[in-house]
Structures are given as structure tokens and as C-alpha cells.
Amino acid sequence: MRQVLLLSVLLLSLFLSGCSSKDELKPIKKSYFYFSGQADRVEICIDEGTRFGVVASKKSVYSIDAGAHVMEIYRKNQMILKYDFIFDEGKVKEIELR
């Protein structure tokens, strides 16, 4: 009986110590950007992801994880810009389209 109790306590302590990792508790740090200028027929692709259309307005703010990202901007299916952007945590970046 004593060995079963000791084994149960040992397994419980191992389980609880594995579940308290600090890496899982860190919030994802976000940054934000918006487009200004001529956004008609413009699509963007971030970090080789899926293209999506954008709206040029301060009201249309997009969120992104803070850090470095490669952004490709297309107009009428032709790439007009490929740039490495660095997004700082909690900051809002304006990207002007001409």
C-alpha cells in the first residue's frame, strides 16, 4: 500500500511539473499595420502565405506577430514590392501604396 501511494505521489508531481511550463504562458506579441494610398486591385502575401485583398484606410488595421516578416505586394497580379518589414510590439505601421 505504501509503495502504491509513493508511486502515485511521484507520478502526480511529475505530471504537474510538466504542465507548468513558462513558455506556454507567454502571450503572443502583436503589431499592427494599415495601408494608405491607392489600394484598388491590390493583394498582399506575408511570409509566402496566401494572398489577400486589402483596403486603404486607417480604419482597416491588420494585426501581425511582432518581428521580421517578408511582405509581397501585388497589383493586377504583378508584384510591385517585396520588402522585409520589422514590426515592433504594439506599434502601428503605415504602408503607403502608390
C-alpha positions as CSV (number, residue, x, y, z in Angstrom):
1,M,0.0,0.0,0.0
2,R,2.8,2.3,0.9
3,Q,4.6,1.7,-2.4
4,V,1.4,2.5,-4.4
5,L,0.9,5.8,-2.5
6,L,4.6,6.7,-3.1
7,L,4.3,5.9,-6.8
8,S,1.1,7.9,-7.1
9,V,2.6,10.9,-5.5
10,L,5.7,10.7,-7.7
11,L,3.7,10.4,-10.9
12,L,1.4,13.3,-9.9
13,S,4.4,15.5,-9.1
14,L,6.0,14.7,-12.5
15,F,2.7,15.4,-14.3
16,L,2.2,18.7,-12.5
17,S,5.8,19.9,-13.1
18,G,5.5,19.2,-16.8
19,C,2.2,21.2,-17.1
20,S,3.7,24.4,-15.6
21,S,6.0,25.4,-18.5
22,K,6.5,29.2,-18.7
23,D,6.7,29.0,-22.5
24,E,3.1,28.2,-22.7
25,L,2.0,31.2,-20.6
26,K,3.7,33.9,-22.7
27,P,1.2,35.9,-24.7
28,I,1.8,36.4,-28.4
29,K,3.1,39.9,-29.0
30,K,1.2,41.7,-31.8
31,S,1.9,44.6,-34.0
32,Y,-0.4,46.3,-36.4
33,F,-0.3,47.9,-39.9
34,Y,-2.6,49.6,-42.3
35,F,-2.4,50.8,-45.9
36,S,-2.8,54.3,-47.4
37,G,-2.9,55.5,-50.9
38,Q,-4.2,53.6,-53.9
39,A,-5.2,50.1,-52.9
40,D,-7.5,49.3,-55.8
41,R,-6.8,45.7,-57.1
42,V,-4.0,45.2,-54.6
43,E,-3.3,41.9,-52.9
44,I,-0.6,41.1,-50.3
45,C,1.2,38.0,-49.3
46,I,3.0,37.7,-46.0
47,D,5.8,35.2,-45.4
48,E,4.8,33.2,-48.5
49,G,1.3,32.7,-47.2
50,T,-2.0,33.1,-49.1
51,R,-2.6,36.4,-51.0
52,F,-5.5,38.5,-49.8
53,G,-7.0,41.8,-50.9
54,V,-6.6,45.0,-48.8
55,V,-8.4,48.2,-48.1
56,A,-6.5,51.5,-47.8
57,S,-7.9,53.1,-44.7
58,K,-6.8,53.8,-41.1
59,K,-9.9,52.0,-40.1
60,S,-8.8,48.8,-41.7
61,V,-5.9,47.8,-39.4
62,Y,-4.3,44.4,-39.8
63,S,-2.6,42.5,-36.9
64,I,0.6,40.5,-37.2
65,D,3.0,38.9,-34.8
66,A,5.8,41.2,-33.8
67,G,9.1,40.6,-35.6
68,A,10.5,40.4,-39.1
69,H,8.2,39.5,-42.0
70,V,8.6,39.4,-45.8
71,M,5.7,41.2,-47.5
72,E,5.0,40.9,-51.2
73,I,2.5,43.4,-52.7
74,Y,0.8,42.7,-56.0
75,R,-1.3,45.0,-58.2
76,K,-3.2,43.3,-61.0
77,N,-1.3,40.1,-60.4
78,Q,2.1,41.8,-60.9
79,M,4.5,42.1,-57.9
80,I,5.1,45.8,-57.2
81,L,7.1,45.4,-54.0
82,K,8.9,42.7,-52.0
83,Y,10.2,44.1,-48.7
84,D,11.4,42.8,-45.3
85,F,9.4,44.7,-42.7
86,I,10.2,44.7,-39.0
87,F,7.1,45.1,-36.8
88,D,7.7,46.3,-33.3
89,E,5.4,45.1,-30.5
90,G,2.3,47.2,-30.0
91,K,3.3,49.7,-32.8
92,V,1.2,50.6,-35.8
93,K,3.0,50.9,-39.2
94,E,1.6,52.7,-42.2
95,I,2.4,51.2,-45.6
96,E,1.8,53.7,-48.5
97,L,0.7,52.3,-51.8
98,R,1.4,54.5,-54.9
